[in-house]
Amino acid sequence: MPSPAPEPELSVVIPVRGGHTGMTATLDVVRAAWPDSEILVVTDPATPGPAAAATRSYALTVDARVRLLEAPGAKAAAVRHGLAEARGRVVCYLDADHGWEAGPDDMRAMVARVRDGEADCLVAQRDQHDWSATRRAKTNGFIRLTRLLFPRMPVRDTQTPLKVMTRAAARAGLARSSWRSWAFDVELLHTLAARGYRVAGHPVRWKGGGGELPWASAVLIALMAPGMAGGLLAARVRTLLRPARRDRVFSRCGAEDRPRARRRSASLRRRS
């Protein structure tokens, strides 16, 4: 009987929906950022598009640790399924077009910080220096609404498509977040912070106009604004109806699944 594959240091989840064609570039960036990693590409079997074929080819010809998974539904379902399958000690998820905007350096730095215990969850915080005015208005409007509904959110830009966390934090998010609609990122980060996990930002400066052309941002504002506001409000209602109780979470988790104790708290206990 063959021995099981060794546990990777990093698991990378890449949700793919629709006809994305840049998968190879993103896979190259991920492999350059952290060689000891497994890459889980999650597609919707109803609309696999060219990404599924590109992923299969990459796994056969470049890196056998690239796996193609299937999860029906929207992006939230894909991320949730990928996190549930992840075996790495550190876990991250990013968008399929990541290779168009970013190089490997930011991801490498974020994974190293989480691995070394600086944070339980790091969220890339984008510099908006070369964004269009429309793109900035859309993003900053969402940020202001998020701040209004989630005043204790520990990071400003919750929608950046690069998040890195410990396996314990990923498990806590899987167990306690609802994973509904595109607003799942906000609920996930709020849930982790409310349960004592250290959520922090990591500044990045990616190339391009934030991944969208000005006209695309304008269309998205017109079409998605009502859904964005409604999704955030629904996420806030769910978090209020399901209060953060650390004792309930810890009673079901082992030591590995508990957030790392803050150094300040530990030092205070030693002094007493």
C-alpha positions as CSV (number, residue, x, y, z in Angstrom):
1,M,0.0,0.0,0.0
2,P,1.5,3.4,-1.0
3,S,2.4,5.8,1.8
4,P,0.2,8.9,2.0
5,A,1.6,12.1,0.4
6,P,3.4,14.3,2.9
7,E,1.5,17.2,4.4
8,P,2.3,20.4,2.4
9,E,3.3,23.6,4.3
10,L,0.8,25.6,2.2
11,S,-2.6,24.9,0.6
12,V,-3.8,27.4,-2.0
13,V,-7.4,27.5,-3.0
14,I,-8.4,29.1,-6.3
15,P,-12.1,29.4,-7.0
16,V,-12.9,29.7,-10.7
17,R,-16.3,30.6,-12.3
18,G,-17.1,31.3,-15.9
19,G,-14.7,31.5,-18.8
20,H,-11.4,32.6,-17.1
21,T,-8.4,32.1,-19.5
22,G,-5.4,33.1,-17.3
23,M,-5.1,30.1,-15.1
24,T,-1.6,29.1,-16.1
25,A,-0.2,32.6,-15.2
26,T,-1.8,32.3,-11.7
27,L,-0.5,28.8,-11.1
28,D,3.0,29.9,-12.1
29,V,2.9,32.8,-9.6
30,V,1.7,30.5,-6.8
31,R,4.4,28.0,-7.4
32,A,7.1,30.7,-7.5
33,A,5.8,32.2,-4.2
34,W,5.9,28.9,-2.2
35,P,7.3,25.7,-3.7
36,D,6.1,23.5,-0.8
37,S,2.4,23.9,-1.6
38,E,-0.7,22.1,-2.9
39,I,-2.9,24.0,-5.3
40,L,-6.7,23.3,-5.3
41,V,-8.5,24.8,-8.2
42,V,-12.3,24.6,-7.6
43,T,-14.7,24.9,-10.5
44,D,-18.4,24.7,-11.0
45,P,-19.2,21.5,-12.9
46,A,-22.1,23.3,-14.6
47,T,-19.7,25.9,-16.2
48,P,-16.1,24.6,-16.1
49,G,-14.9,26.8,-18.9
50,P,-11.3,26.7,-20.2
51,A,-9.9,26.8,-16.6
52,A,-10.7,23.2,-16.0
53,A,-8.8,22.0,-19.1
54,A,-5.8,24.3,-18.3
55,T,-5.6,23.0,-14.7
56,R,-5.7,19.3,-15.9
57,S,-2.9,20.0,-18.4
58,Y,-0.8,21.8,-15.8
59,A,-1.2,19.0,-13.3
60,L,0.0,16.5,-15.9
61,T,2.9,18.4,-17.4
62,V,4.1,20.8,-14.7
63,D,3.1,20.0,-11.1
64,A,1.1,16.9,-10.0
65,R,0.2,18.7,-6.7
66,V,-2.3,20.8,-8.6
67,R,-5.7,19.3,-8.1
68,L,-9.0,20.1,-9.8
69,L,-12.1,20.0,-7.6
70,E,-15.7,20.6,-8.3
71,A,-18.3,22.5,-6.2
72,P,-21.6,23.6,-7.6
73,G,-22.6,27.2,-6.8
74,A,-21.0,30.6,-6.4
75,K,-17.6,31.6,-5.3
76,A,-18.4,31.2,-1.6
77,A,-19.2,27.5,-2.2
78,A,-15.9,27.0,-4.1
79,V,-13.8,28.6,-1.4
80,R,-15.5,26.6,1.3
81,H,-15.0,23.4,-0.5
82,G,-11.4,24.1,-1.1
83,L,-10.7,25.0,2.5
84,A,-12.3,21.8,3.6
85,E,-10.0,19.8,1.4
86,A,-6.8,21.7,2.3
87,R,-4.1,19.8,4.1
88,G,-1.5,22.5,4.6
89,R,-0.4,24.0,7.9
90,V,-1.1,27.4,6.3
91,V,-4.0,28.0,4.0
92,C,-4.8,30.8,1.5
93,Y,-7.3,31.6,-1.2
94,L,-7.0,34.0,-4.1
95,D,-8.8,34.8,-7.4
96,A,-8.0,33.0,-10.6
97,D,-6.8,36.2,-12.3
98,H,-4.2,36.8,-9.5
99,G,-1.4,36.2,-12.0
100,W,-2.5,39.2,-14.1
101,E,-2.1,41.7,-11.2
102,A,0.5,40.4,-8.8
103,G,3.9,38.7,-8.6
104,P,4.9,36.1,-6.1
105,D,6.6,38.5,-3.5
106,D,3.4,39.6,-1.7
107,M,2.1,36.1,-1.3
108,R,5.4,34.8,-0.2
109,A,5.7,37.5,2.5
110,M,2.2,36.9,3.8
111,V,2.6,33.2,4.0
112,A,5.9,33.6,5.9
113,R,4.3,36.0,8.4
114,V,1.5,33.6,9.2
115,R,3.8,30.6,9.4
116,D,6.0,32.5,11.8
117,G,3.1,33.3,14.1
118,E,2.7,37.1,13.4
119,A,-1.0,36.7,12.7
120,D,-3.7,34.1,12.4
121,C,-5.1,35.6,9.2
122,L,-3.6,38.2,6.9
123,V,-5.6,40.2,4.3
124,A,-3.9,42.0,1.5
125,Q,-4.6,45.7,1.6
126,R,-4.4,47.2,-1.9
127,D,-2.8,50.5,-2.8
128,Q,-5.2,52.5,-5.0
129,H,-2.6,54.7,-6.6
130,D,-3.3,53.9,-10.2
131,W,-7.0,53.0,-10.0
132,S,-9.7,54.8,-12.0
133,A,-11.9,57.2,-10.1
134,T,-14.9,54.9,-10.7
135,R,-13.0,51.9,-9.3
136,R,-12.0,53.8,-6.2
137,A,-15.5,55.0,-5.7
138,K,-16.9,51.5,-5.9
139,T,-14.3,50.0,-3.5
140,N,-14.3,52.9,-1.0
141,G,-18.1,53.0,-0.9
142,F,-18.2,49.3,0.0
143,I,-15.5,49.9,2.6
144,R,-17.5,52.7,4.2
145,L,-20.7,50.6,4.3
146,T,-18.7,47.7,5.8
147,R,-17.3,50.0,8.5
148,L,-20.8,51.2,9.3
149,L,-22.2,47.7,9.7
150,F,-19.1,46.1,11.2
151,P,-17.4,48.9,13.2
152,R,-14.9,46.5,14.8
153,M,-13.6,45.0,11.5
154,P,-9.9,44.8,12.0
155,V,-8.9,45.5,8.3
156,R,-10.1,48.2,5.9
157,D,-10.2,46.3,2.6
158,T,-12.1,43.1,3.1
159,Q,-12.6,42.2,-0.5
160,T,-8.9,41.9,-1.6
161,P,-8.6,38.6,-3.4
162,L,-5.7,37.3,-1.3
163,K,-6.2,36.0,2.2
164,V,-3.7,33.8,4.2
165,M,-4.5,32.1,7.4
166,T,-3.5,29.3,9.7
167,R,-5.2,25.9,9.4
168,A,-6.9,26.5,12.8
169,A,-8.4,29.8,11.6
170,A,-9.6,28.1,8.4
171,R,-11.3,25.4,10.4
172,A,-13.0,27.9,12.7
173,G,-14.2,29.8,9.6
174,L,-15.6,26.7,8.1
175,A,-17.5,25.8,11.2
176,R,-18.9,29.2,12.1
177,S,-19.5,31.2,8.9
178,S,-22.5,30.8,6.8
179,W,-20.7,31.1,3.4
180,R,-23.6,32.8,1.7
181,S,-23.3,35.1,-1.4
182,W,-20.3,37.2,-2.2
183,A,-20.3,38.9,1.2
184,F,-18.8,35.7,2.8
185,D,-15.4,37.4,3.1
186,V,-16.8,40.0,5.5
187,E,-18.6,37.5,7.6
188,L,-15.5,35.2,7.7
189,L,-13.2,38.0,8.9
190,H,-15.7,39.2,11.5
191,T,-16.2,35.7,12.8
192,L,-12.4,35.1,13.2
193,A,-11.8,38.4,14.9
194,A,-14.8,37.9,17.3
195,R,-13.4,34.6,18.4
196,G,-9.9,35.9,19.2
197,Y,-8.0,35.1,16.1
198,R,-5.6,37.8,15.1
199,V,-6.7,39.3,11.8
200,A,-4.4,41.9,10.3
201,G,-3.7,43.7,7.0
202,H,-0.7,43.4,4.7
203,P,0.0,46.3,2.3
204,V,0.4,45.4,-1.4
205,R,0.8,47.4,-4.5
206,W,-0.3,45.4,-7.5
207,K,-0.1,46.5,-11.1
208,G,-3.1,47.4,-13.2
209,G,-6.3,49.4,-12.4
210,G,-7.5,47.1,-9.7
211,G,-8.5,44.4,-12.1
212,E,-11.3,46.3,-13.8
213,L,-11.6,48.8,-16.6
214,P,-13.5,52.1,-15.7
215,W,-16.6,51.2,-17.8
216,A,-16.7,47.8,-16.1
217,S,-16.6,49.4,-12.6
218,A,-19.5,51.7,-13.6
219,V,-21.6,48.7,-14.8
220,L,-20.8,46.8,-11.7
221,I,-21.9,49.7,-9.5
222,A,-25.2,50.0,-11.3
223,L,-25.9,46.3,-11.3
224,M,-24.5,45.2,-8.0
225,A,-25.0,48.0,-5.5
226,P,-28.4,46.8,-4.3
227,G,-27.1,43.3,-3.9
228,M,-23.9,44.4,-2.2
229,A,-25.8,46.5,0.4
230,G,-28.3,43.7,1.0
231,G,-25.6,41.1,1.3
232,L,-23.7,43.1,3.9
233,L,-26.9,43.8,5.9
234,A,-27.8,40.1,5.8
235,A,-24.3,39.1,7.0
236,R,-24.6,41.6,9.8
237,V,-27.9,40.2,10.9
238,R,-26.5,36.7,10.9
239,T,-23.6,37.7,13.1
240,L,-25.9,39.4,15.6
241,L,-28.2,36.4,15.8
242,R,-25.2,34.1,16.3
243,P,-23.1,35.8,18.9
244,A,-19.4,35.1,19.3
245,R,-19.0,32.7,22.2
246,R,-15.4,31.5,22.6
247,D,-16.4,28.9,25.2
248,R,-18.8,27.2,22.7
249,V,-16.1,27.1,20.0
250,F,-13.4,25.8,22.3
251,S,-15.5,23.1,23.8
252,R,-15.6,21.5,20.3
253,C,-12.1,22.2,19.2
254,G,-8.7,20.7,20.2
255,A,-5.7,22.8,21.2
256,E,-4.6,23.1,17.5
257,D,-7.9,24.8,16.6
258,R,-7.6,27.6,19.3
259,P,-6.3,31.0,18.4
260,R,-2.8,31.8,19.5
261,A,-2.8,33.6,22.8
262,R,-1.8,37.3,22.6
263,R,1.6,37.9,24.0
264,R,0.4,40.8,26.1
265,S,-2.2,38.6,27.8
266,A,0.4,36.0,28.5
267,S,2.8,38.5,30.0
268,L,0.0,39.9,32.2
269,R,-0.8,36.4,33.5
270,R,2.9,35.8,34.3
271,R,3.1,39.1,36.2
272,S,0.1,38.2,38.3
